[in-house]
Amino acid sequence: MKTKFVRTMDYDRFRFFNTNRNIVESHVKKLMASISEVGLLEEITINEDYYIIDGQHRFEALKRMSEHIVAKIKIGASSDSIIPVNIMRRGWSIIDYINHYSERGNKNYRLIKEVIENNETKLSTGTLLDLYSDSTFTSSAKGIREGVFKINIDKGIMLTEMIVGLEPFIPMYSQTTKFARAFSKVVKSNENFDTKRFKSQLQKHKLMIYPNSDDTARSIAELYNRRLGEKNRIF
């Protein structure tokens, strides 16, 4: 891929992909302060049609300061180049990835985006990803970043309702990530999981919550299986 450079104040020539991450105002202001003090340390990256591949915050900062835009042109670069560039920079959040793939028309990402935006529980974004992920063993965050996340709406709704319903029994932990992630893992691995039995066990015995989700999952299974016949036990 050939590389050229351009220096211009014609801001209108530059364009954004729909898949670029959203502009963060605080980041733009920090860049403006940095540029004022030490200058631009790294040029932005565009393709031959002046679509910004990397550096939309730097572009916005320079534009507001009425400074020249110094850009590196990568011939042939497309929206597919946005994520690899930002992975190298490690600047993208999980929400940035969700927005990116959602804008590219991925139905799974559009649906999980709606779930996150309409969330009225105390559950974090990371926890919601785990609950709604169609996978039991693969990291949902890793799947999101790699563009392979698959959503299971029915399972996600069921798990969310189950966890929220447990709050009266374990009010300090029910909607925390360390419990919700472990609980999700146990339920997804055991189709015969009986929420009523688990609630009953919580009323009789103390559930140990550990920093590690695997340890908490084992604690949940041990509590559930207490005085239960081998046939009906979970793992």
N, C-alpha and C positions, 0 to 999 in steps of 0.2 A: 504494500500500500504506500503510494508516494506521499510525501509531506511537503507542503509549501507554507509560507507565512504571509500574513496581511496586517497592515496597520491602518486603521480608519476611524473616523468619527461619524460615519453614516450608520447610525444605530438601527435604522429601519430596515437595513439589509438582512439583519439577523432574525432568525426564527427559532421557535421552540417546538420540539416534538410534544405531542400529547402525553408521551410516556416519560418526559422529564419529571423529576420530583418537584413538588411545590416549593415556591420561594419562601424561605424563612426570614422574616423581617430582621430578627435579632442577628442572624448570621450576616446579612447584607451590611448592617451597621458596623459590625465588628470588622468586616473586610474594608469598609470605607476608612475606618480609623487606622487600620494597618497600612493601607495603601498610602494614606496621607503621611504616615510616619516613615515608612521604609520603601514605598513604591510597590509596583506589581511584581510579585516574586515568581509567578508562573502564568503563562499565557493561557487563554481558553482554547478549547479544541472544537472545530467545526468541520462540516463536510463541504464539498464544492458548491452546494446550494445554500450555504450559510446557516444550516440547521446546527444548533449548539449540541454537541455530543457531551462535553464536559466543561463546567465552569459557568453555569447560568447565574450563580450568585456573584461571581466576579464580574460578569457582564453587567448585571444590574447595578452593582456598586460603581463601576466605571462610568456607566451611563448617567447615574445621578450626579456624579462628580464632574461631568462634562470632560472626561478624559478620553484619550485615544484607546480604542479597543485593539489589543494585540492578540491575534488569533493564529493558531496552527491549523492548517487545512489538511485533513486526511481524506484523500480522494477515495471515494467508494464507501465511506463510513455511513452507517444507517442507525436506526433506533436500536438495532440489535447490539450495537457497540456501546450503548449507554451503561448497561449493567457491568460488563467486564471492566470498563474504565473506573467505575465507582467502587467496584470490589477492590481494585488495587488501592484506591484512596481510602477505603473503609468508611465512606461517608454516608451510606444509606442505612436508614432504619427499616424495620420490618414493614411499617406503614408505607414507606417509599416503594418497596418491592410490590406490595399489594396494589398500590395505585398504578404502578407501571404495568403489571400484567393485566389488571382490570381494564386499563385504557386500550390495551392491545386486543381486547375482546375475549379474554379467558373467563368463561362463565363461573368457574370455581372461585376465582378471585373476586369477581363482582359480587357473588353471594356472600363470601366471608366479609367483604367490605361492608355490605349492608348489615350483617350481624353485628359487627364492631360499632358501626355508627348508631345503631338502634339499641345498643346494650344499656339496660337500666339496672343491672346488677352491680355488685362490687367486684366482679371477676375482671381480671386484667386482660389485656389484649392477648398476651402470650398464653394465658389459660384458655381463653376462648378458642384459640387456634388448636390447642390440644383436644378440647372437647369436640370440636366440629371436624377434626381431621378424620379421614376415612382409614387412616393407618393406625395401628396399635403400637408398633415398634419404631417406626421411623420418626426422627425429630421433625415436628411440624414446622419449626423455624427454618430448619435446613431445607425442607420441602418448599417453603415459601420462597426462599432465596433462589433456589434452583429452577423455579417455575413449574414444579411437578406436584404442587399441593392439590389434593382431591378432598372435596367437602362431602360430609354426610349430614345433611340438614336434620333428618329425623333423629339420628343418634345424638347430634349436638343439642337439639332442643330437649330431648329426654334427659341427657346428662346434666344440662343446666338446671332443669326443674328439680332433679333429684338433689343436686348440691344445694340449691337455694332452700329446699325443703328440710335439709339437715341442720340449718342454722340454729333452731331452738335446742338442738341436742349437743352441738359443739360450736357455740356462738363465736368463740375467738378464732376458730380455724376453718370453718366450713367453706368460706369463699377465698381463702388464701391459696396462692399458687402451689405451695408445697403439699397441701392436702388435696386440692382439686385435681392436680396432675396425677397423684397416686391413685385417687378414687377412680378417675377416668380409666387408668390403666387396668385396674382390677375389674371394673364393670365390662369394659370392652373384651376382656379375656374370659369372662364368665357370663354366658347368656342366661344362666339360671340364677343370677344374683337377685336376691329378694330384699328390696329396700325396707319393707316392714320389719323383717327379721333384724336387719342391721340397726334400725332405729331402736328396736327392743333391746338389743345388745348394748347399745350406747347408754341406755337408761340404767343398765345393771353394772356395766364395767367401764373403766377408763380406757380411752383410746390413746396410745402413745403416738405423738407426731414427731417425726425426725426431720432434720435438714435435707436429707437425701430422700428423693421420692420413692426409690426402690425399697428403702427401709420402712417408709410409711405404708407402702402397698402391702408389704409383708405383715405389718401391724394390723392393717384393716382385715386381711385374710384370716389372721390368727383370732381376732376378736369375733369375726363372723362365724368361724368354724368351731368356736368354743361350745362343747357339749352337743355337737352335731354329728350325726351318723356319717360314715365314710362316703356313702352314696351321694349325699347332698352337699358335700364340702366344695369349697372353691379353692383356687390356687393363685 
